[in-house]
Amino acid sequence: MWFFTNRTTRRYHHNHKTHGPHDHHHHDQGRDVESRKSGTREIKVVRRVLDANDIMAERMRTVFAEKKVFVLNMMSSPGSGKTTTLQKTLARIMPDLRCAVIVGDICTTNDADRLARSGAPVIQINTDAFGGDCHLAAHVVERAVADLDLDAVDLLVVENIGNLVCPAEFDIGEDKRVVVLSVTEGEDKPAKYPLMFRECDATLLNKIDLLPYLDFEMDLARRTIAQIHPGMPVFEISAKTEAGFEAWIEWLVDQVKAKLR
């Protein structure tokens, strides 16, 4: 696991044996099923792997509330433009808001290096050291947060690992969740991955500058999102040109300031 803070590199070794409550398994409806055979009998052990994670997440939520830190969990599939969106967002809200970032990736520090140029403290979490988890869990975020001075942070953004499935299932103590969907991915993604859009508080439809070159049906995408999560704000943006950023930034700043009051 590699942590980055303001371009200063430090290496932390992760012990497999103390990985935490979520030894990575894919699960059905939040349940991990193990089958064990004893003689002719098969004993099925069903355990809710999310229970321990939720306990840690609530502990982190209490800490964030005491410190008055607003936590935003940004999720998307790989290649959605999430990092560029975050770069442009930080440029607009800093230094009025004191920001910090935790970046999750299986490998590389590419995104952390880019985001560190904003001047915000950036911590990189690479999961390849403990199995290549496709999401961040509460206990991993808890360890990363220990390297931050929360008294000097108003907004903590967690850029989750690129994946439209697993990250939506794991509470990390955040206040709000945002999903970034690129129009290049197709308007059918909300229907294919409804949990992500059901669990998030806002959707950013990114790369609208490419719409003239695509067959993306914006109305269909918006209708599908509205069916899955009625009333959820949907912001059409371009991280490249920053078109549509005003409404997105206004929403985000309002959310943060509401907690800081």
Secondary structure, DSSP 8 states (H G I E B T S, - for coil): -EEEETTEEEE----GGG--S------BTTEEEEEEEETTEEEEEEEEHHHHHHHHHHHHHHHHHHHT-EEEEEEE-TTSSHHHHHHHHHHHHTTTS-EEEEEEESS-SHHHHHHHTTTS-EEEEEGGGGT--SS--HHHHHHHHTTS-GGG-SEEEEE--S-SSGGGG---S-SEEEEEEEGGG-TTHHHHSHHHHHH-SEEEEE-GGGGGGS---HHHHHHHHHHHSTT--EEE--TTT-TTHHHHHHHHHHHHHHHH-
